[in-house]
Amino acid sequence: MKAEEIDKKFDAGESIVDYLDLSTARRPKLEQKRVNVDFPLWMIHSLDKEAKRLGVPRQSIIKIWLAERLQQSAG
């Protein structure tokens, strides 16, 4: 199917998911890479306490706080 045909279907509100290869789909600037970071024990305890308070995993707290700080620095 040509791109123009897919565009017409999309513009008409039709689903085009069947025409896409989602196994190769990428989200620019949102691709992930695993890193290892060592934290002092007191920091882990504080992170866990905050994560429990908010009802989210420790990793979420770390990601949110880092993202906020990086946005502040870029701003």
Secondary structure, DSSP 8 states (H G I E B T S, - for coil): --HHHHHHHHHTT---GGGS-GGG---TT-----------HHHHHHHHHHHHHHTS-HHHHHHHHHHHHHHHHH-
